[in-house]
Amino acid sequence: MQKTTNLTHKTQTKSILDLQNLFDHGNLNLQPGFQRQSVWNERDRAKLIDSILRNYPLPAIFLYKREEHGRLIFDVIDGKQRLESIFMFMGVIRGRYNTRTQLPGADSVDLVGWAMLKRKSLQHLITGYEIPVIEVDGDMGEIIDVFVRINSTGKALTPQEKRKARYYNSPLLKEAARVAKRFEKYFLDNGILSSGQISRMKHIEIACELMLSLSQGDVLNKKTALDRVMAASSFDGRQLSKAARMVITTLNRIRRMFPQLRTTRLRQITDFYTLTVLIGKFEQEGLILTDRRRNRLAWDLLQAFATRVDEVRELQRKAKGARPDQELYRDYLLTVSQMTDDVAQRRKREQILRGILGSLFSVKDTQRGFSPEQRRIIWNTSANRVCAKCGCKLTWSDFTIDHINPHSKGGRSKLANAALMCRKHNSSKGNRC
């Protein structure tokens, strides 16, 4: 038996001027938490204005009627793109544009803007135009269900837009949005995501996936994991902050290690996700990823591997089989060609990339500093107790011990890798040899 709802609704008409007045007085909310970002382009918007000026009918706008601090608020459930386009054309919000149309009494099609309508005293064609408005009342869960159902046609909601609608109060979603915003330009510049994908919240989806993957130490099955975690609210504030830091560190690491990533297939979101999770795991395993020579070698190997995969793909397009020595590249290509988000395919991809890169990087010494025993040995066996950098005389109370080969670059906390140094110069040296 289907569950009935408590939804109520009524239909009326409102002029565009009525809707503008609601917006100007803060009673019309174009961007409630469950709404998606703007997805119309200027061509879509101009076509809408042309339809209004020609007095063509428009579909109804759906509004959620509620009270907030004693004020009546109308959240836009459906019709955000239309209202936004109308308000932009009128100059009510930023983004004013023109449209090509034939005005009443005109002999030809002209480029028409709000200023031209004002000169010709034709602004009433817009402000007086009446739109069907359906006011909906009910609990928030039902309102969100209405939003998802209505937006299942046309420019249908992406999976991530549906998540935003259902879990817009999710701390994970909010933190992922913050991380995604930070790397939006990087994603665009490297061709990892297009501006269209970002407008549909794909960057937030990949940030969510990376936060979950790096925090749990494994790739995940995207189709089920994201919704399950958001619904359960299983991350506390400390865990979220840690997961966000891990993603930020890893993406910055990839940006530095592989600055030419955009020239290979590894920029594609399926490949990029796997590479990012792998580098994040390398970080957690204590591998040294700051050695420029090893990073250049890693890039050369990745670039060669990606090229071989592309070559096998080209052979497949020409209906030619891969050679026996191309089996590894064919296996990788299979993981990015079918069921790409399946956890088994993602693990297989990671295993292949780990086989290429894993042996390149050495592990940091688990002992970060020198022990009290080592400090005493170094002090008592030093003939000249002076700073190795500036030559100033040291005392027991102010000396430090420097890693000659920095710990961050693989230097061990051993006596052979130690030198006396004053506190000032040890601090300023950083990770330089």
N, C-alpha and C positions, 0 to 999 in steps of 0.2 A: 504494500500500500504506500502510495506516495505521501510524503509529509506536506501538510498545508502550511502556508506562511501567514504572517501577520501583516503582510504588505497591503497598503492602501494606495490608491492613486487617483488623480483627477486630471482632466485635460482641459486646457483653456488656450487662448492665444495671447501673446504679448508682442508689442511692437519692439523693434530694435531700440528705439528711444527708451522704452520701459526697462529693457534689459541693461542698457547703458547706465541709466539712473541707479539701478540696483548695484551695478559694479562700482560706480563712482562713490556710492555711500557705504561700500564695504559689505554689502549684503549678498553679493554674487561671488562665489569662490570658484575660480577657474581651475585651481590646483589643489583639490583635497588630497589627502595622503595616498589614496588608492589610485589616483589618476596616473596615466603614463605621461611621458614627455611629448613635446610637439613632434609630429611625424609628417605634417604636410609641408610641401615645398611651395615656392612662390607661385608656380603655375597652378597648383591646386587651389590656392587662395584666390588668385585672380579669376579662375573659372567660377568660383562661388559668387564673387561680386558681380560678375557678368550675369549670372542666373538671377540674382536679386534685382539688378537694374532692368532685366527683361521681364520681371515679375513672374518668374517660374516658381512653382511651389518647392519648399524645402522639407526634408524629414523633420519630425518632432525632436525637440531638445528635452532631455530627461534631467530633472533637478531633484536632489534630495533635500527635503525641507526639514530643518531642525532649529533648535534654539541654542544660543550660546551666550551666557551672561545676560540673559534677558533680551537679546537681539535675535531677530529672525535671519537665518543664514540659508542660502540655497547653494549646496555643493553640486557642481556639474558632474552628473553621471555619464551622460553622453551628449556630445555637441560641443565639446571643448575646442576642437579644431575650427569649427564653424564660427563660434563666438570670438575666438582669438583672431581669426582672419578678418572678421567684420570690424573689430575694435582696432586692429592694425591699420586697415584701410582708412578708418575715420581719424586716426591719430590719437585715439584714446590710450593705446599702449604703443610701445616702440615697435618699429618695423614697417613704417608706412610704405606703400607701393601703389602702382597704377594697374589698370586692366584695360585691355582692348575690347571695346563694345560699341554698339550703335545706340545712341541715346534717342529718346522719343523726339520725333521731328527732325532728326539729323538725316543727311543724305548718305553718309558714309560711316565706316567704322573708324573710331578715333581712340587714341590713348587717353584714358579718362582717369583722373585722380580726384581726391576729395576737394582740392582747391578749385578745380574746374567745375565741379557740381555746385560749389558755393557761388561762383561767379554767375552761373546760369540759373541760380535759385532752384536747383534740382536735388538738394540734399535730402528732401523729404522722400525721394525714391528709396533711400536707405533707411532713414530714421523712422519712416512711417510703415515700412514693410513689416507685416505681422507673421510670426512664426508660431506653429503649434508647440505648446509647452506642456509636458506631463510632469506634475509634481508627485513624487513618490515619498511615502512615509513607511518606516519599518525599522527593525534593529539593524545594526551595522553589518552583521554577517549576511543578512538578506540583501542589503544594498550592494555589497560587494559582489554577491552572486548575480544580481541584476547587471552590474557593470561588466562582468566577465561574459555573461550571455549576450548582451547587446553587442559587445565588441568582438564577437566571434566571426563576424563577416566584415567585408571591406578590407581595410588594413588591419587584419586580425591581430589580436594581442600575441606577442611572442611569449614563450614560457617564462622569461624573466619579468615581463610586464604583468603577467598573471600573478607571479610571486609577489611583486610589489603591491598589487591590489589586495591580495589576501593577507600578506604579512608586513604591511607598511610600517607597523610599529616594532618590527623585529630588530633587536639590537645588532644582530649579525648583518642584516641588510643595510642598516645605517652605517655601520663601520666599513662594510665592503664598498659602499658608495663613496665614503671619504677616501679610501685607498684608490679606488678606480679613478676618481677625479684627479688625484695626484699624478697618475700615469696616462691620462687621456692623450696628451700630446705625444708621448712616446709611442703609444699604440698607433696613433695616426701616422706619425712620421715614418714608422717602420713597416707600414702596411699590414700590421697585425689585425687591425680592425679598420673599417671604413667609417666615415662620418655618419652614414646611414645606420650602420650597426650600433654605433655609440648612441645615436638618438633613440634606438630601440632597446637601450640598456644592456647591450652585450658586454660592455666593459665591466659592469657591475656583476654580471653573472660569472665572468672569468675570475674576478676578484674573490667572490664567494667560494668558488671551487678551489682556488689556490689556498685560501685561508683554512678551509676544512682539510684539504689534502696535506698541507704542511703541518697542521696541528696534530693530525692523527698519524702522520708518517707514512701515508700510502695514498695512491691514486684512488679515486672514488667513482662509483657509478652515478653520473650526474643526474640521470633520469629519475632517480629515487632519493638520492642522498640530500639534495638541497631542500626539497620540500619537507622531508622528514625532520631535519635538524631545525628548520625555522618553526615548524609546527610545535616541536617539543621545547623550544627555547632553552636548549641544553647548555648554552655557553654563558658563563658569568662574565662580568666586566673584565676581570684579570685575564681570563682565557682569551677573550676577544682582543684585548690590547696586545697580548703576546702573539696571537695569530697574525694580527695586522703588521706587527714589527717584523715577523718572519717573512711575510710577503714583500714588504717594502725593501728589506735587506736583500732578498733574493732577486727581485727585479732590478734593483740598482747594480747588483753583482753582474747580472746578465748584460745589462747595458754597458758596463765597463769591459767585461770579458769579450763580448762579441758585438763590437760597434757596427759591423757590416751585416748584421743578421738579415736585414731587409733584402739582401741580394740572393737569398737562398729560400728554399721551400720551408725552412724552419721558422719563418715568420708566420706561416699559416697556423691558425688558432689551434688545430689539433696537434700539430708538431710542437708548437710553442708551449702549450700546456705541459706536455710531457717533459720537455727540456727544462722548464722552470721548476717543476717538481723535483727533477733529478738534481739540479744545482742546489735547490733548497735542502735536499737530503745530504748532499756533499757538505754543505755548511754545518748541518747538525752532526755529521760524522767527524767534524774537526779537520777536514781536508784543507790544505793551503791553496787558496784560489787567488792569491795576489802576486804570484810570480809571473812576470810579463812574458818570459821566454816560454814557460809551460802553457800559458794562456794562448800565445800565438800558435803553438803546436796544436793545442786543442781546437782552435779555430780552423787551422789547415785541415785537420782530420774531419771535422764536422762538415766543412765546405765540400771536401772531396766525397764524403759519404752522401751528402744531399744531392750532389751532381750525379752520382751513380744511380741513386733512386730515381731521379728525373729521367735518366737515360733508359732505365727499365720501363718506366711509364710510357715513354715515347715508343719503345719497341712494342708494347702492348697495344698502343693506339694503331700501330701499323700491322697488327695481328701477327707479330713475330714473337716467339717464345724467348724467355731469358736463357742465357747460357748457364752451365753448371756453376761457374765462378760468380754468378750474380744472384745466387740463392738468397744471401743475406738481405740484399736490397729488395728482392721480390717479397720476402717475408715481411719486411718493414712496410712496403707499399700496401700489402694486404691489410695491415692494421689501420691504415689511414684511408682505406677505400670502402670498408663496410663495417657497420656496427662500431663506428669510431669512438663512441663514448662508453662502450661496454668496458667494464673493469678489467676483463681478461685481455682485451686488445690494448688497453692502456698500459697494463703491466708488461706485456710483450714489447711494446715500443720502448718503455723505460729500460727493460733488460738489454735491448739491442744498443741503445745509446750509452748505457753504463759500460757495456763491453768495449765501446770505442774510447770512452774518456776515463774510465775508472782507474786505470793503472798510471795515468799521467801525474796525478797529484799525490804528494806525500801527506802524512798525517801529522798534525801539530803535536809537539811534546805535551803529554797530559800534565806534566809538572810545569806550571806557568812561571814561577819564580824560583830563586835559589833558596835552599833550606838554611836554617840557622847553622847547621854543621858546615855546610859549604861556605857560608859567609865567614865563619871563624877560620876555616882552612885558608881561604883566599887572603884574608887579612894577615894572618900570621905567617904566611909563606911569601908575601910580597916584599921584595927588597926595597922598592921605592913606592911608598904609599902616597902616590900623587894621582890626580885625575888624568886619565888617558887622553882627554880632549884638550884641557887648558893648562895642565901641568901644575895646578895649584895643590898645595899640601893638604892632605886629608887627615881627619881625626876619626876615632872610633864612633863618635856620636853623629857625624855628618856624612859618612861615605855611603855610596850606593854601588850596586854591582850591575853592570851592563851586559846584555847579550851581544857579543861581537856580531854574530849573525842573528838578526832579530828573531824572536820567538814566532812572530806572525808569519815569517817566511821560512819556517822550518828549523830555526836555531834551537838547539837542545839546551836544557838547563844543566850543563856539565862544566866541570872546572876548565876544560880546554876552550870553552866558548865564553869565558868570563873575563871581565876587565873592571878595575876600579874606576869609578867616575864620580864627580861631584853631582849633587842632586840637580842643580840647574841644568847642566849639559845633558844629563841622562834624560830629563824630561823633554828637552827641546829636540833631542835626537829622533824621537818617535820610532818608526819602524825602518829607518835608514841604516844601512850597513856602515 
